[in-house]
Amino acid sequence: MSKTHRTREICALAPIVPVLVVDDAAKARPLAEALVAGGLPALEVTLRTPAALDAIRAMADVPGGVVGAGTLVTPEDVRAAKEAGAQFGVSPGATDALIAACEAVGLPLLPGAATASEAMRLLEHGYDMLKFFPAEASGGAPALKAIGAPLPQIKFCPTGGVSPENAKDYLSLPNVVCAGGSWVAPKQMVSDGDWAGIESLARAASKLMD
């Protein structure tokens, strides 16, 4: 029984899942609204800043959005993300403790894997929708294509070094549902409050599979 049915549904909402580093929680809601308006409803807020949990809270009730927490590393991260309103979680790798914490609170998890062995181990746990991370550093689209050949039952969301220039290389693979990318919310645009510019970047990203 797949434990990643809901995760796969979220990943299938759009070709790109914005990977967001939010420094100012006051900007979180308009940022989410711009991305959703541009056609990217699934949002990953990385737990890398003090404002991250407040950002998730602010984004959680944006109409049409599905906000998740990225960089989940510990069970404490999982509980905090769930309490803040995260609807899914993303992790750079996977441990038994992290998986158990997500299952305990009912948080759909997109766990990270970079090798065939890691992917197979997660498949044993019932996870068949994985994050391929770090994508470019792990060999890029050719590596993911090679891993996919003997493991056709696993789907991936490559993240890490994915850009407008190489996104289609990943999205054209049969084992890729979506990709994670940070270019749709550039730091300067966010700090400037250029929501129209971000919406435009999101709209272009939303058409990458057309």
N, C-alpha and C positions, 0 to 999 in steps of 0.2 A: 504494500500500500504506500503510495507516494505521500510524503509529508509536505511536499512543496506544491500542491495543487494551487493554493491561493497565491503563493509567490509567483508561480508561472503566469497566473491570470494578471497579476500586477505588472510583471515584466512585459506582457503582451500588449499593454495599453498604448505604448508608443515605442519607436525605434531607439530613442535615447532616454536614459534616466539621468537627469541632472545630478551631479555630485557636488554638493554645496558646502562651502566653508563659510559660516555666518559669524561675523564678528560683532554685529550690532543687531540685537533681537528686534529693535524697532523697524528694521528694514525687512524682516522676515515675511510678514504678510504681503506687502506689495510685491516682493520678489516672487513669492509663490503664485500670486494672482497673475503676474506677467507670464510666468512659465506655463501655467495652466491655460491661459488665454492663447498662448502660442502653440498649444497642442501637446504639451508634455505634462501629463497629470501626475505621474509617479515621481516623487522627489526624495532624494536621499540627502539628509542633513548629517554631515559627519560630526561625530562627537569629539572634535579637535579644538574647540574653543569654549571658553566659559559661557558664551551666549547660546550654545547649541540646544540645550534642553528648552530654554525659553523660546528659541526660534521654532522648535517643533510644536510647542504649545500654541504659538501664534499661527502656525500654518495648518494646524490640525482641523480647523473648521472652515478652511477656504473651500468654497463650493467647487466640486469637480476634482479636487486634489486628493491624492493619496500620499501622505507623508510618512517616510520611514527614517530610521536612524542608522547611520553608517558608522564604521569603525567600532563595532561592538567587539570587545575583547574579553570582558569579565562578566560573570553573572550580575554583578552590581550595575554594569552598563545596561544590561538587558532590562532589569527591573526599573531603572530610572527612565529609560526610553519609553517603556510601556506606560508608566505613570504619566509621562509628559504627553501621551497621546499618539505615539508612533504606531502605525498600522502594519509595519513590517520592519525587519532588521536586516542589516548587511554586515558581514564580517570579512576581514582580510584573509582569515583562515578558519579553522574549526577545531574546537576541543570538545571532549565529552561534556565538560562542565557547562560550556556555552550552549551547546545543543540542548542539554537538559534544562537549562534556565529558560530558554525560549519556549520549549514545549510546556514547561510548568506554568507559564503565564499566557500561553496561547499566542505567542508572537511569531508570525510566519517569518522564516529565516532564509536569506540568500547567503549561503556559506561560501567562503572562498576556497579555491583549489588551483594549484598551478601545475600539478603532475597527474599522470594517469593513476598512480597509487592513491593519491589524495582523493581523486574523483571516485575511485572504486570504493574507498572506505566510506565516503559519504553516501554512496549508493546503497551500501550495506545498511546504513542507518535509515534508509528510506528517502534520501534526498536526491532528486534527479534534475533539479534546476539549480545550477551553481554559478558563482561568480568566478570567472577566469582572471586571476590577479597574481602579480602585476602583468597585464597582458603583453605590452610591448617588450618589457624586460624578460618575459618568459618565452620569447620567440615569435610573438605577434600572431597574425592570422594563419601563417603556415603551420605553426605549432598547434594551434587550436584545431585546425583542420585535421592534422595528424592524430591528435588525441581523440577526435570525434569518430574516426574510422572504426576502431574496435569497440567504441562505447556509444553506439547510436542512440541508446535510450536516455542519454544525458543531454540536457540543453544548457546553454551557457549565456551569461551576460559578461562579456569581456570588459574589464575596467583597468585603467592605468596606462596612460599614454595614448588613449584613443582620442582622435582629433577629427576635424572635418575632412582632413586629407586622407586619413586611412579608415574612417568609419565604415565606408562601403565595403572595404576588403573583409571586414568582420561580418557585417550584416548580410553579406551574400552567402555566408556559410550555412549549410542546412542545420547545423547544431547551435546556431545563435538566434536567440529570440529578440534581444535588444543589446545595447551597449551602454556603459556608464561613461559620462563625459562631463567635464567641468567647464568647457569653453562656452557653454550657453549662458553662463553667469559670471563674466569676467569681474575680477575684484574692483577694478576702477569704475565699471558701469554700476555695480552695486553701490559703491560708496557715493557715486554721483547721483544715485536715484534715477538712472536712465532706464526706466521700466519699459518704455517704448522700444528702445534698442534691444533690451533683453527679450522682449516678446518677439521681435523680428528674428533674432538668433534662434529662438525656440521654434518659430514657425519653419525656418529652413531645416532645422534638425528633425522636425516631425515628418518631413517629406523625404528623408534619406532612403526609405525603402520603396518609394513610389517608382 
